Protein backbone atom coordinates (compact mmCIF):
# COMPACT_ATOMS: atom_id res chain seq x y z
CA UNK A 1 0.00 0.00 0.00
CA UNK A 2 1.36 3.39 -1.01
CA UNK A 3 1.91 5.89 1.80
CA UNK A 4 0.19 9.26 1.61
CA UNK A 5 2.22 12.40 0.91
CA UNK A 6 0.65 15.74 1.83
CA UNK A 7 0.37 18.55 -0.69
CA UNK A 8 2.52 20.75 1.55
CA UNK A 9 5.31 18.16 1.72
CA UNK A 10 8.55 19.24 0.03
CA UNK A 11 10.23 16.45 -1.97
CA UNK A 12 13.91 16.37 -2.91
CA UNK A 13 16.07 13.87 -4.78
CA UNK A 14 17.96 11.61 -2.39
CA UNK A 15 21.75 11.62 -2.22
CA UNK A 16 23.18 9.03 -4.60
CA UNK A 17 20.25 9.26 -7.02
CA UNK A 18 20.88 10.49 -10.55
CA UNK A 19 18.26 11.60 -13.07
CA UNK A 20 19.27 11.45 -16.71
CA UNK A 21 18.09 10.72 -20.24
CA UNK A 22 19.07 7.27 -21.48
CA UNK A 23 19.80 7.41 -25.21
CA UNK A 24 19.60 3.62 -25.56
CA UNK A 25 16.14 3.39 -23.99
CA UNK A 26 15.05 6.75 -25.45
CA UNK A 27 13.59 7.55 -22.04
CA UNK A 28 14.23 9.49 -18.87
CA UNK A 29 15.62 7.29 -16.11
CA UNK A 30 16.42 7.53 -12.44
CA UNK A 31 19.55 5.68 -11.37
CA UNK A 32 19.68 4.71 -7.70
CA UNK A 33 21.63 2.16 -5.67
CA UNK A 34 18.89 -0.47 -5.95
CA UNK A 35 18.43 -0.15 -9.70
CA UNK A 36 17.03 1.87 -12.57
CA UNK A 37 13.58 3.38 -12.86
CA UNK A 38 12.36 4.26 -16.37
CA UNK A 39 10.09 7.31 -16.34
CA UNK A 40 7.46 8.56 -18.73
CA UNK A 41 7.57 12.24 -19.70
CA UNK A 42 5.18 13.38 -16.99
CA UNK A 43 6.95 11.46 -14.22
CA UNK A 44 10.28 12.85 -15.43
CA UNK A 45 8.82 16.36 -15.13
CA UNK A 46 7.73 15.63 -11.55
CA UNK A 47 11.16 14.30 -10.61
CA UNK A 48 12.85 17.33 -12.18
CA UNK A 49 10.76 19.59 -9.93
CA UNK A 50 11.63 17.69 -6.72
CA UNK A 51 14.18 20.34 -5.78
CA UNK A 52 13.73 20.54 -2.02
CA UNK A 53 12.12 23.97 -2.39
CA UNK A 54 8.73 23.36 -4.03
CA UNK A 55 5.90 21.56 -2.29
CA UNK A 56 3.92 18.78 -3.95
CA UNK A 57 1.11 21.31 -4.49
CA UNK A 58 3.55 23.76 -6.11
CA UNK A 59 4.81 20.97 -8.38
CA UNK A 60 1.24 20.18 -9.42
CA UNK A 61 0.63 23.86 -10.22
CA UNK A 62 3.82 24.08 -12.27
CA UNK A 63 2.88 20.95 -14.19
CA UNK A 64 -0.59 22.39 -14.80
CA UNK A 65 1.07 25.14 -16.82
CA UNK A 66 2.68 22.51 -19.06
CA UNK A 67 0.14 19.66 -19.16
CA UNK A 68 -3.66 19.59 -19.28
CA UNK A 69 -5.61 17.83 -16.55
CA UNK A 70 -2.94 17.67 -13.85
CA UNK A 71 -4.43 16.40 -10.59
CA UNK A 72 -2.55 17.30 -7.40
CA UNK A 73 -3.62 13.98 -5.85
CA UNK A 74 -1.97 12.10 -8.74
CA UNK A 75 1.24 14.07 -8.24
CA UNK A 76 1.13 13.27 -4.50
CA UNK A 77 0.64 9.57 -5.29
CA UNK A 78 3.61 9.58 -7.67
CA UNK A 79 5.79 11.31 -5.08
CA UNK A 80 4.70 8.73 -2.49
CA UNK A 81 5.76 5.94 -4.85
CA UNK A 82 9.10 7.64 -5.39
CA UNK A 83 9.54 7.82 -1.60
CA UNK A 84 8.83 4.08 -1.36
CA UNK A 85 11.43 3.39 -4.06
CA UNK A 86 13.90 5.56 -2.10
CA UNK A 87 14.31 7.99 -4.98
CA UNK A 88 13.09 11.08 -3.10
CA UNK A 89 12.77 12.19 0.51
CA UNK A 90 10.05 14.55 1.74
CA UNK A 91 10.05 17.24 4.40
CA UNK A 92 6.78 18.12 6.02
Secondary structure, 3 states (H helix, E strand, C coil): CCCCCCCCCEEEECCCCEEEEECCCCEEEEEECCEEEEECHHHHHHHHCCECCCCHHHHHHHHHHHCCCCCHHHHHHHHHHHHHCCCEEEEC
